Amino acid sequence: MATEIVEGYLSWNEVVINDALFIFGIMSAIGYIFSSGKKIGKDLAS
């Protein structure tokens, strides 16, 4: 019984960690695109 709970907790944790990494990856990609977009905008403006 206890091992089932632990296994369930670990697999749930894995899902949460994967989601967090996925969201973090998307956020960094958006941040990168946004910051390089601002840089390109400055280059075009000057």
WOQUINOR-V323006 format. One record per residue. N is the residue number from 1. OMEGA is omega in whole degrees, 0 to 359 (* if undefined). Layout:
n->N omega->OMEGA
n->N omega->OMEGA
This chain:
n->1 omega->182
n->2 omega->181
n->3 omega->178
n->4 omega->179
n->5 omega->181
n->6 omega->180
n->7 omega->178
n->8 omega->179
n->9 omega->182
n->10 omega->181
n->11 omega->176
n->12 omega->179
n->13 omega->180
n->14 omega->179
n->15 omega->181
n->16 omega->180
n->17 omega->179
n->18 omega->178
n->19 omega->181
n->20 omega->179
n->21 omega->180
n->22 omega->180
n->23 omega->179
n->24 omega->178
n->25 omega->179
n->26 omega->181
n->27 omega->180
n->28 omega->179
n->29 omega->179
n->30 omega->179
n->31 omega->180
n->32 omega->180
n->33 omega->182
n->34 omega->183
n->35 omega->178
n->36 omega->176
n->37 omega->178
n->38 omega->180
n->39 omega->180
n->40 omega->178
n->41 omega->178
n->42 omega->181
n->43 omega->180
n->44 omega->183
n->45 omega->184
n->46 omega->*
